[in-house]
Each structure stands twice: as C-alpha cells, then as structure tokens.
Amino acid sequence: MSHKNGFKAQMSNNHAANLRHFQCVAGVTKQKQMVSEILPIGTVRNVMRWNVPNILTVLRLAAAPFVALAFIIFHSPVADVAAFVIFVTAALTDYVDGYLARLWKQESNFGRMMDPIADKVMVVIALALLIGGWQGQIVILIPAVIILFREMFVSGLREFLGTKAGMLKVTPLAKWKTATQMFAIGVLFLAGVYQDNLRAIRFAMDPVIYEQVLARAEADTFGLIKARQLSSWFTVTGLALIWIAAVLTLVSGWDYFRKSLPYLKDEL
C-alpha cells in the first residue's frame, strides 16, 4: 500500500514539474509574440552598430565639402595648404578604418556601403577643384575626365545590378587605383602650395634681378631657384601620378564591366 502511495506522489510531482515547464515555455513564446507585434520583423536582431571604423568613414565623407570650402574661406596659399591638410587627413582614414574593421572584427554592411561612397565624393570634389585651379588645361583635364567617367559608370552599374552588385567584389587593382588617385591629388594640392610660393617670390623681385638670379649672375636671397625646383618636382610628379591613376581607373572599370556581363544578358 505504501508503495502505491509513493508511486502516486512521484507521478503527481512529475506532472507538476511538466506543468511548470509548459507554463514557462508558453510565457516566453507569448513575450516573443508581443515583441513581434510591436516591432517589425528583424528589428531586434538587425542593428546597425556605431563603431570606430564606421565613424571614421562618416568623418571622411563629411570632410569632403571642407576641401572646397577652404578655397572659399581662405586665399592662396593658405587655401591650398588647408585643402591639402584636410584631403590628406581624410584620405588616411580610408586605410585606417579598413584596417581597424578587420583587426577588431567590426566589418559591417554600413561600412561596405559608405566606404566607396566617401572615396568617390572626396575624389570628385578634389578633381573639380584641380580642374578649376589649372583652368581646364588638357594635361589634367583628360585624366580627370577619365576618372570621373569611370566612377559614374561603375556606380550606375552597381545601382542597376542591385542585390547582385555584391557579386562584384572590390579587387586589389581597384584598391591600388583608389590609393593612386588619393596620392596623386594630394601631391597636386601640394604642388599648388609651391606654385603660389614661387609666384609670391617672383612678384616681390625686380624683373631684372629675377633674370640675373636664374642666370646665376646674382645671389639668390629670395630662395627663387629652390622654389622653382620644388614647384617643378611636385607638379611633374603629381601629373605623372594622376595619369597613372587614370590608366588604372580604365583597367579596373573594364574589369568590373567584364565581370558584370553575365548579369546584363536578357533571358530568352
């Protein structure tokens, strides 16, 4: 008899435990249902996190207009120096944000989307300023047009492909293209600083003394020869780099187009 009573007690305890477990599961399910009714599906799990790499990318994008504003607020050579400092500082974040994202495992969809946009905005604004500063001279107009054409073409291609654009991965060649563009533009901004310095020296000198200094018949107290050398070196180097960047831009643009061809064919 006692054995039966013990068995009944055990069954009762098991039933109570199962009931409590069922109530607990039901409660959790009800809470999830209430959350899903209040928030759209995916809101709880899909959260855009602000981290250092993403903040650097946004700051680079925000800095781009200030390169142009430097020429509105200041006069040369201060404007050239300010534009150079802003551009180079922003360009360096292009390397830093990617490095930190990989190092800290903070790569995100937001960063993948914003990084190329920030690069393109920086380059487009800077090239517009350089074309104006050089008064549309063909030596800089042609490579600038090539670069701008490619950037607009690839952007339109990615927009057309939509979700399939993720298939077109950023290649090492495209990264070298961007790095060369940034470096070339930075050098050309610096060339503008030395060109302004050379003009200021020439303006301050008597024309006769200017010619005598160049002929090494007069002491170079103004540093004219050094200024000419620096201006010439940065100008030639910057132009060479911008043409190299234009070639890399064409090659990488063709590479993107070639890889996108399977997604552009019409279904029969």
BALOBA-1460 file (C-alpha; in Angstrom, 3 decimals):
// residues 268
<rec num="1" residu="m" x="0.000" y="0.000" z="0.000"/>
<rec num="2" residu="s" x="2.799" y="2.425" z="0.903"/>
<rec num="3" residu="h" x="4.493" y="1.523" z="-2.382"/>
<rec num="4" residu="k" x="1.391" y="2.598" z="-4.336"/>
<rec num="5" residu="n" x="1.116" y="5.841" z="-2.392"/>
<rec num="6" residu="g" x="4.773" y="6.630" z="-3.124"/>
<rec num="7" residu="f" x="4.273" y="5.936" z="-6.823"/>
<rec num="8" residu="k" x="1.226" y="8.250" z="-6.920"/>
<rec num="9" residu="a" x="3.210" y="11.001" z="-5.155"/>
<rec num="10" residu="q" x="6.032" y="10.713" z="-7.674"/>
<rec num="11" residu="m" x="3.587" y="10.881" z="-10.590"/>
<rec num="12" residu="s" x="1.985" y="13.964" z="-9.067"/>
<rec num="13" residu="n" x="5.369" y="15.684" z="-8.702"/>
<rec num="14" residu="n" x="6.328" y="14.877" z="-12.296"/>
<rec num="15" residu="h" x="3.011" y="16.233" z="-13.523"/>
<rec num="16" residu="a" x="3.513" y="19.464" z="-11.571"/>
<rec num="17" residu="a" x="7.059" y="19.856" z="-12.951"/>
<rec num="18" residu="n" x="5.847" y="19.331" z="-16.520"/>
<rec num="19" residu="l" x="3.059" y="21.844" z="-15.974"/>
<rec num="20" residu="r" x="5.507" y="24.478" z="-14.711"/>
<rec num="21" residu="h" x="7.817" y="23.855" z="-17.709"/>
<rec num="22" residu="f" x="4.882" y="24.213" z="-20.113"/>
<rec num="23" residu="q" x="3.806" y="27.466" z="-18.456"/>
<rec num="24" residu="c" x="7.367" y="28.815" z="-18.670"/>
<rec num="25" residu="v" x="7.685" y="27.966" z="-22.381"/>
<rec num="26" residu="a" x="4.246" y="29.402" z="-23.060"/>
<rec num="27" residu="g" x="5.220" y="32.607" z="-21.264"/>
<rec num="28" residu="v" x="8.394" y="33.038" z="-23.307"/>
<rec num="29" residu="t" x="6.511" y="32.344" z="-26.537"/>
<rec num="30" residu="k" x="3.885" y="34.915" z="-25.605"/>
<rec num="31" residu="q" x="6.592" y="37.513" z="-24.864"/>
<rec num="32" residu="k" x="8.214" y="36.912" z="-28.257"/>
<rec num="33" residu="q" x="4.802" y="37.218" z="-29.910"/>
<rec num="34" residu="m" x="4.181" y="40.533" z="-28.123"/>
<rec num="35" residu="v" x="7.586" y="41.871" z="-29.275"/>
<rec num="36" residu="s" x="6.925" y="40.802" z="-32.862"/>
<rec num="37" residu="e" x="3.593" y="42.612" z="-32.782"/>
<rec num="38" residu="i" x="5.224" y="45.838" z="-31.563"/>
<rec num="39" residu="l" x="8.404" y="45.825" z="-33.707"/>
<rec num="40" residu="p" x="8.864" y="44.845" z="-37.373"/>
<rec num="41" residu="i" x="10.421" y="41.510" z="-38.123"/>
<rec num="42" residu="g" x="14.218" y="41.682" z="-37.914"/>
<rec num="43" residu="t" x="14.307" y="44.871" z="-35.847"/>
<rec num="44" residu="v" x="15.662" y="43.171" z="-32.738"/>
<rec num="45" residu="r" x="18.377" y="41.219" z="-34.499"/>
<rec num="46" residu="n" x="19.425" y="43.581" z="-37.296"/>
<rec num="47" residu="v" x="21.043" y="46.532" z="-35.535"/>
<rec num="48" residu="m" x="23.472" y="48.991" z="-37.130"/>
<rec num="49" residu="r" x="26.254" y="49.461" z="-34.603"/>
<rec num="50" residu="w" x="28.338" y="52.618" z="-34.454"/>
<rec num="51" residu="n" x="31.989" y="51.735" z="-34.086"/>
<rec num="52" residu="v" x="35.314" y="53.463" z="-34.705"/>
<rec num="53" residu="p" x="35.743" y="52.280" z="-38.332"/>
<rec num="54" residu="n" x="32.237" y="53.429" z="-39.299"/>
<rec num="55" residu="i" x="32.705" y="56.768" z="-37.538"/>
<rec num="56" residu="l" x="35.980" y="57.341" z="-39.434"/>
<rec num="57" residu="t" x="34.229" y="56.595" z="-42.721"/>
<rec num="58" residu="v" x="31.446" y="59.084" z="-41.963"/>
<rec num="59" residu="l" x="34.008" y="61.721" z="-40.926"/>
<rec num="60" residu="r" x="35.833" y="61.218" z="-44.234"/>
<rec num="61" residu="l" x="32.585" y="61.780" z="-46.115"/>
<rec num="62" residu="a" x="31.806" y="64.865" z="-44.021"/>
<rec num="63" residu="a" x="35.308" y="66.278" z="-44.604"/>
<rec num="64" residu="a" x="34.982" y="66.248" z="-48.398"/>
<rec num="65" residu="p" x="32.991" y="69.530" z="-48.720"/>
<rec num="66" residu="f" x="35.504" y="71.318" z="-46.484"/>
<rec num="67" residu="v" x="38.210" y="70.770" z="-49.120"/>
<rec num="68" residu="a" x="36.167" y="73.017" z="-51.416"/>
<rec num="69" residu="l" x="35.203" y="75.419" z="-48.629"/>
<rec num="70" residu="a" x="38.881" y="76.048" z="-47.952"/>
<rec num="71" residu="f" x="39.100" y="77.954" z="-51.262"/>
<rec num="72" residu="i" x="36.006" y="79.978" z="-50.371"/>
<rec num="73" residu="i" x="37.087" y="80.915" z="-46.860"/>
<rec num="74" residu="f" x="40.823" y="81.468" z="-47.484"/>
<rec num="75" residu="h" x="43.046" y="82.911" z="-50.182"/>
<rec num="76" residu="s" x="46.094" y="81.232" z="-51.674"/>
<rec num="77" residu="p" x="48.469" y="79.917" z="-50.426"/>
<rec num="78" residu="v" x="46.524" y="79.354" z="-47.180"/>
<rec num="79" residu="a" x="43.644" y="77.775" z="-49.126"/>
<rec num="80" residu="d" x="45.997" y="75.309" z="-50.816"/>
<rec num="81" residu="v" x="47.585" y="74.346" z="-47.506"/>
<rec num="82" residu="a" x="44.192" y="73.903" z="-45.815"/>
<rec num="83" residu="a" x="42.857" y="71.811" z="-48.723"/>
<rec num="84" residu="f" x="45.998" y="69.664" z="-48.683"/>
<rec num="85" residu="v" x="45.805" y="69.029" z="-44.916"/>
<rec num="86" residu="i" x="42.073" y="68.212" z="-44.981"/>
<rec num="87" residu="f" x="42.356" y="65.953" z="-48.006"/>
<rec num="88" residu="v" x="45.397" y="64.006" z="-46.808"/>
<rec num="89" residu="t" x="43.971" y="63.567" z="-43.304"/>
<rec num="90" residu="a" x="40.678" y="62.296" z="-44.710"/>
<rec num="91" residu="a" x="42.471" y="60.034" z="-47.208"/>
<rec num="92" residu="l" x="44.485" y="58.405" z="-44.409"/>
<rec num="93" residu="t" x="41.256" y="57.372" z="-42.694"/>
<rec num="94" residu="d" x="40.469" y="55.285" z="-45.792"/>
<rec num="95" residu="y" x="43.302" y="52.962" z="-44.778"/>
<rec num="96" residu="v" x="42.774" y="53.232" z="-41.022"/>
<rec num="97" residu="d" x="39.040" y="52.417" z="-40.989"/>
<rec num="98" residu="g" x="39.505" y="49.289" z="-43.092"/>
<rec num="99" residu="y" x="42.497" y="48.149" z="-41.030"/>
<rec num="100" residu="l" x="40.660" y="48.623" z="-37.730"/>
<rec num="101" residu="a" x="37.496" y="46.936" z="-39.043"/>
<rec num="102" residu="r" x="39.498" y="43.832" z="-39.957"/>
<rec num="103" residu="l" x="41.618" y="43.925" z="-36.795"/>
<rec num="104" residu="w" x="38.679" y="44.310" z="-34.421"/>
<rec num="105" residu="k" x="36.281" y="42.114" z="-36.444"/>
<rec num="106" residu="q" x="33.941" y="45.094" z="-36.910"/>
<rec num="107" residu="e" x="33.268" y="44.812" z="-40.636"/>
<rec num="108" residu="s" x="29.677" y="45.814" z="-41.379"/>
<rec num="109" residu="n" x="27.250" y="46.351" z="-44.244"/>
<rec num="110" residu="f" x="27.144" y="50.062" z="-43.395"/>
<rec num="111" residu="g" x="30.921" y="50.301" z="-43.760"/>
<rec num="112" residu="r" x="30.923" y="48.371" z="-47.041"/>
<rec num="113" residu="m" x="28.280" y="50.740" z="-48.402"/>
<rec num="114" residu="m" x="29.710" y="54.042" z="-47.117"/>
<rec num="115" residu="d" x="33.427" y="53.445" z="-47.752"/>
<rec num="116" residu="p" x="33.345" y="53.609" z="-51.584"/>
<rec num="117" residu="i" x="30.849" y="56.485" z="-51.466"/>
<rec num="118" residu="a" x="33.154" y="58.539" z="-49.239"/>
<rec num="119" residu="d" x="36.099" y="57.800" z="-51.549"/>
<rec num="120" residu="k" x="34.187" y="58.851" z="-54.660"/>
<rec num="121" residu="v" x="32.908" y="62.084" z="-53.081"/>
<rec num="122" residu="m" x="36.440" y="63.001" z="-51.985"/>
<rec num="123" residu="v" x="37.888" y="62.329" z="-55.433"/>
<rec num="124" residu="v" x="35.112" y="64.073" z="-57.391"/>
<rec num="125" residu="i" x="35.283" y="67.267" z="-55.312"/>
<rec num="126" residu="a" x="39.096" y="67.349" z="-55.387"/>
<rec num="127" residu="l" x="39.248" y="66.815" z="-59.160"/>
<rec num="128" residu="a" x="36.708" y="69.582" z="-59.737"/>
<rec num="129" residu="l" x="38.913" y="71.944" z="-57.719"/>
<rec num="130" residu="l" x="42.067" y="70.899" z="-59.582"/>
<rec num="131" residu="i" x="40.419" y="71.352" z="-62.987"/>
<rec num="132" residu="g" x="39.378" y="74.861" z="-61.946"/>
<rec num="133" residu="g" x="42.783" y="75.654" z="-60.454"/>
<rec num="134" residu="w" x="44.531" y="74.556" z="-63.628"/>
<rec num="135" residu="q" x="41.977" y="76.489" z="-65.708"/>
<rec num="136" residu="g" x="40.946" y="73.371" z="-67.608"/>
<rec num="137" residu="q" x="44.384" y="72.638" z="-69.055"/>
<rec num="138" residu="i" x="44.304" y="69.467" z="-71.115"/>
<rec num="139" residu="v" x="47.187" y="67.897" z="-69.203"/>
<rec num="140" residu="i" x="44.931" y="67.457" z="-66.163"/>
<rec num="141" residu="l" x="41.510" y="67.651" z="-67.816"/>
<rec num="142" residu="i" x="41.873" y="64.355" z="-69.722"/>
<rec num="143" residu="p" x="42.872" y="62.130" z="-66.762"/>
<rec num="144" residu="a" x="40.274" y="63.843" z="-64.559"/>
<rec num="145" residu="v" x="37.509" y="63.159" z="-67.123"/>
<rec num="146" residu="i" x="38.616" y="59.519" z="-67.425"/>
<rec num="147" residu="i" x="38.466" y="59.073" z="-63.652"/>
<rec num="148" residu="l" x="35.096" y="60.801" z="-63.304"/>
<rec num="149" residu="f" x="33.634" y="58.819" z="-66.216"/>
<rec num="150" residu="r" x="34.710" y="55.508" z="-64.704"/>
<rec num="151" residu="e" x="33.406" y="56.351" z="-61.222"/>
<rec num="152" residu="m" x="29.980" y="57.342" z="-62.576"/>
<rec num="153" residu="f" x="29.866" y="54.307" z="-64.870"/>
<rec num="154" residu="v" x="30.675" y="51.797" z="-62.112"/>
<rec num="155" residu="s" x="28.265" y="53.493" z="-59.691"/>
<rec num="156" residu="g" x="25.469" y="53.266" z="-62.259"/>
<rec num="157" residu="l" x="26.373" y="49.661" z="-62.987"/>
<rec num="158" residu="r" x="26.181" y="48.730" z="-59.308"/>
<rec num="159" residu="e" x="22.869" y="50.557" z="-58.937"/>
<rec num="160" residu="f" x="21.420" y="48.646" z="-61.900"/>
<rec num="161" residu="l" x="22.610" y="45.299" z="-60.572"/>
<rec num="162" residu="g" x="21.002" y="45.971" z="-57.191"/>
<rec num="163" residu="t" x="21.372" y="42.979" z="-54.891"/>
<rec num="164" residu="k" x="23.579" y="41.251" z="-57.466"/>
<rec num="165" residu="a" x="26.177" y="44.016" z="-57.099"/>
<rec num="166" residu="g" x="27.584" y="42.122" z="-54.128"/>
<rec num="167" residu="m" x="28.909" y="39.589" z="-56.643"/>
<rec num="168" residu="l" x="31.346" y="42.259" z="-57.899"/>
<rec num="169" residu="k" x="33.941" y="42.198" z="-55.146"/>
<rec num="170" residu="v" x="36.442" y="45.033" z="-54.692"/>
<rec num="171" residu="t" x="39.615" y="43.851" z="-56.384"/>
<rec num="172" residu="p" x="43.237" y="44.629" z="-55.388"/>
<rec num="173" residu="l" x="43.517" y="46.609" z="-58.632"/>
<rec num="174" residu="a" x="40.599" y="48.817" z="-57.580"/>
<rec num="175" residu="k" x="42.271" y="49.422" z="-54.224"/>
<rec num="176" residu="w" x="45.519" y="50.404" z="-55.938"/>
<rec num="177" residu="k" x="43.520" y="52.678" z="-58.225"/>
<rec num="178" residu="t" x="41.966" y="54.492" z="-55.274"/>
<rec num="179" residu="a" x="45.287" y="54.779" z="-53.433"/>
<rec num="180" residu="t" x="46.994" y="56.210" z="-56.529"/>
<rec num="181" residu="q" x="44.180" y="58.695" z="-57.059"/>
<rec num="182" residu="m" x="44.392" y="59.905" z="-53.467"/>
<rec num="183" residu="f" x="48.180" y="60.186" z="-53.545"/>
<rec num="184" residu="a" x="48.197" y="61.985" z="-56.892"/>
<rec num="185" residu="i" x="45.583" y="64.521" z="-55.774"/>
<rec num="186" residu="g" x="47.486" y="65.150" z="-52.535"/>
<rec num="187" residu="v" x="50.706" y="65.796" z="-54.472"/>
<rec num="188" residu="l" x="48.910" y="68.158" z="-56.864"/>
<rec num="189" residu="f" x="47.452" y="70.135" z="-53.950"/>
<rec num="190" residu="l" x="50.972" y="70.396" z="-52.522"/>
<rec num="191" residu="a" x="52.248" y="71.479" z="-55.939"/>
<rec num="192" residu="g" x="49.737" y="74.318" z="-55.764"/>
<rec num="193" residu="v" x="51.305" y="75.460" z="-52.490"/>
<rec num="194" residu="y" x="54.774" y="75.656" z="-54.066"/>
<rec num="195" residu="q" x="53.417" y="77.304" z="-57.198"/>
<rec num="196" residu="d" x="51.840" y="80.022" z="-55.038"/>
<rec num="197" residu="n" x="55.134" y="80.431" z="-53.184"/>
<rec num="198" residu="l" x="57.004" y="80.776" z="-56.475"/>
<rec num="199" residu="r" x="54.549" y="83.404" z="-57.735"/>
<rec num="200" residu="a" x="54.910" y="85.367" z="-54.495"/>
<rec num="201" residu="i" x="58.717" y="85.367" z="-54.790"/>
<rec num="202" residu="r" x="58.591" y="86.427" z="-58.420"/>
<rec num="203" residu="f" x="56.118" y="89.221" z="-57.623"/>
<rec num="204" residu="a" x="58.422" y="90.548" z="-54.882"/>
<rec num="205" residu="m" x="61.521" y="90.599" z="-57.121"/>
<rec num="206" residu="d" x="62.625" y="93.132" z="-59.680"/>
<rec num="207" residu="p" x="62.329" y="91.591" z="-63.188"/>
<rec num="208" residu="v" x="65.983" y="92.334" z="-63.956"/>
<rec num="209" residu="i" x="67.187" y="90.728" z="-60.710"/>
<rec num="210" residu="y" x="64.850" y="87.807" z="-61.342"/>
<rec num="211" residu="e" x="66.539" y="87.057" z="-64.664"/>
<rec num="212" residu="q" x="70.004" y="87.526" z="-63.168"/>
<rec num="213" residu="v" x="69.238" y="85.089" z="-60.337"/>
<rec num="214" residu="l" x="68.077" y="82.476" z="-62.839"/>
<rec num="215" residu="a" x="71.289" y="83.041" z="-64.821"/>
<rec num="216" residu="r" x="73.262" y="82.596" z="-61.550"/>
<rec num="217" residu="a" x="74.681" y="86.092" z="-62.023"/>
<rec num="218" residu="e" x="73.047" y="87.365" z="-58.821"/>
<rec num="219" residu="a" x="72.807" y="85.971" z="-55.280"/>
<rec num="220" residu="d" x="69.564" y="84.083" z="-54.667"/>
<rec num="221" residu="t" x="68.492" y="85.819" z="-51.476"/>
<rec num="222" residu="f" x="64.799" y="85.032" z="-52.047"/>
<rec num="223" residu="g" x="65.240" y="81.271" z="-52.491"/>
<rec num="224" residu="l" x="63.961" y="81.529" z="-56.058"/>
<rec num="225" residu="i" x="65.867" y="78.588" z="-57.518"/>
<rec num="226" residu="k" x="64.844" y="76.247" z="-54.684"/>
<rec num="227" residu="a" x="61.212" y="77.356" z="-55.053"/>
<rec num="228" residu="r" x="61.304" y="76.662" z="-58.806"/>
<rec num="229" residu="q" x="62.775" y="73.210" z="-58.251"/>
<rec num="230" residu="l" x="60.174" y="72.239" z="-55.652"/>
<rec num="231" residu="s" x="57.299" y="73.630" z="-57.720"/>
<rec num="232" residu="s" x="58.505" y="71.794" z="-60.817"/>
<rec num="233" residu="w" x="59.115" y="68.496" z="-58.995"/>
<rec num="234" residu="f" x="55.708" y="68.346" z="-57.277"/>
<rec num="235" residu="t" x="53.892" y="69.467" z="-60.429"/>
<rec num="236" residu="v" x="55.524" y="66.878" z="-62.699"/>
<rec num="237" residu="t" x="55.200" y="64.112" z="-60.095"/>
<rec num="238" residu="g" x="51.537" y="64.933" z="-59.436"/>
<rec num="239" residu="l" x="50.686" y="64.967" z="-63.152"/>
<rec num="240" residu="a" x="52.500" y="61.671" z="-63.730"/>
<rec num="241" residu="l" x="50.615" y="60.058" z="-60.848"/>
<rec num="242" residu="i" x="47.214" y="61.343" z="-61.978"/>
<rec num="243" residu="w" x="47.825" y="59.866" z="-65.456"/>
<rec num="244" residu="i" x="48.860" y="56.545" z="-63.889"/>
<rec num="245" residu="a" x="45.688" y="56.683" z="-61.782"/>
<rec num="246" residu="a" x="43.649" y="57.314" z="-64.949"/>
<rec num="247" residu="v" x="45.119" y="54.207" z="-66.610"/>
<rec num="248" residu="l" x="44.432" y="52.073" z="-63.520"/>
<rec num="249" residu="t" x="40.927" y="53.544" z="-63.434"/>
<rec num="250" residu="l" x="40.243" y="52.484" z="-67.018"/>
<rec num="251" residu="v" x="41.573" y="48.966" z="-66.448"/>
<rec num="252" residu="s" x="39.618" y="48.433" z="-63.222"/>
<rec num="253" residu="g" x="36.476" y="49.876" z="-64.847"/>
<rec num="254" residu="w" x="36.754" y="47.427" z="-67.722"/>
<rec num="255" residu="d" x="37.316" y="44.610" z="-65.222"/>
<rec num="256" residu="y" x="34.070" y="45.494" z="-63.399"/>
<rec num="257" residu="f" x="32.169" y="45.708" z="-66.687"/>
<rec num="258" residu="r" x="33.532" y="42.360" z="-67.900"/>
<rec num="259" residu="k" x="32.524" y="40.638" z="-64.647"/>
<rec num="260" residu="s" x="29.049" y="42.168" z="-64.795"/>
<rec num="261" residu="l" x="28.260" y="40.940" z="-68.336"/>
<rec num="262" residu="p" x="26.610" y="37.665" z="-67.198"/>
<rec num="263" residu="y" x="24.123" y="39.724" z="-65.138"/>
<rec num="264" residu="l" x="23.314" y="42.073" z="-68.039"/>
<rec num="265" residu="k" x="22.129" y="39.433" z="-70.511"/>
<rec num="266" residu="d" x="18.403" y="39.203" z="-71.224"/>
<rec num="267" residu="e" x="16.642" y="35.918" z="-70.586"/>
<rec num="268" residu="l" x="15.204" y="34.296" z="-73.722"/>
